[in-house]
Amino acid sequence: MNYRTDFSRVAGLGSAKDGVRHWWFQRLTSVALIPLTFIFVFAMGSSLGGGHQSVTATFANPFIAVSTLLFLIAGFHHLQQGLQVVIEDYVHSKRLATGCFVLNILLCWTFAVIGIFAVVRLSLGIIG
């Protein structure tokens, strides 16, 4: 007869205590990306082929600028979390996985910052 609780059976077997938070953030960003993607595609579609003035006029609208910023933040955060899961599942070398995690974070957030910087410049009308 075994008197151990469920918790005592699994304690110390590698739980990072971060799985639920990661799972919820992935779901929240995926749900947030649904309307943000439609808004972004509509905004880009309306200024497609119009040149720099058309894009600047599109991003002068605060709703489109803010929704594009939210799209970039949610999209790159979702991408970073998804790639993290892929690295955890398929990279078995601890050293290589650590390097991949760092590279994943750096690349995703570098591209996000570049996109945010571009949207802010377009929305403020900064040229040059």
N, C-alpha and C positions, 0 to 999 in steps of 0.2 A: 504494500500500500504506500502510495506516494502522497505526502502532505504538503508538497511545495506548491506555492501559488503560481499563477501564470506569469506574474511579474518576475518572480525569483528564477523561473526557468529561462527567461530571455535576458535578464540583466547581465550586462557585461559582454554581450555577444555582438557588439559592433554598432549599436544604434547611435546615430549621430545626433539624435534629438532635434533634427532640423527638417525631417521629411515632410511633416504635415504643413509646415510653413511654406516650403518650396512647392508642394502640391497645390496649395491654395493660391499662391502668387501666380503660378502657371495658369490656373483656371481663370483667375481674375483678369490677367492680361489678355488671355485669349478672348474672353467675353468683351472686354473693353475694345479690343482691336476690331470687332465686327462693325460697329457704327463708325469708328474712326477711319477704317479702311475705305468705307463708302464715301465719307466726306472728303478724304484725301484724293481718291480717284476722281470724284466729281470736280474738285477744285483744279486738279492738274489737267483734267480733260477739257475744262472750260478755257484754259489758257494755252492749250496745246497748239503749237504752230503760230502763235501770236507774237513771238519775240519777247525781248526783255521788258518792254513797257507793259505788256499784257500780264506777265508773271508778277511784276511789281505791283500792278493794280489789283491782282487777285490777292496777294499777300498783304495788301493794305487793309483788307477786311480783317478786323480783330478776331472774329469767330473762326475764320479759316486759318489764320496764323496760330492761334492757340490750339485748335484741333490738330493742326499739323505737328506742333510741338509735342502734344500728348501722344500722337501717333508714333512719332520718333522714339519717345521715351518708352512707351509701352512695347513697341515693336522690338527695339534693341534689347530691352530687359527680357522679353519673352524669348528672343533668339539666344541670349546668353544662358538662360536657364535650360533651354532645350539642348543646346550644345553641351552643357555641363552634364546632363543626363547621358548623352551619347558617349562622352569621355568616360564617365563612371562605368558605363556598361561594357565598353569595348577596348579601353586602354588598360592593360593589366600591370604594366610596369609602374611602380609608385613614383619613380623619378620622372618618367615621361608624362604621366598623368598630371603631376604638379606643374610641369612646364606648359602642358596644354591648358590647364585651368587658368594659369596666369595669362597666357596668350589669348585665350578666349575672352577674359575680362577686359584686357587692354584693347583688343581689336573692336569688340562690341561697343564699348563706351567711347573709344576714340571716334568711331564712325557716328555715334549718337551726338557727340559734342560738335563734330564738324557739321552735321545736319542742323542742329539747333542754332549754331552760329550763322549758317547760311539763311535760315528762316528769319532770324532776328534782323540780319542785315537787309533782307528783302522787305520785311514788314516795316522797317524804319526808313527805307528808301536810300540807304547808304550805297553809293556807287563808287567803284574804283578801288 
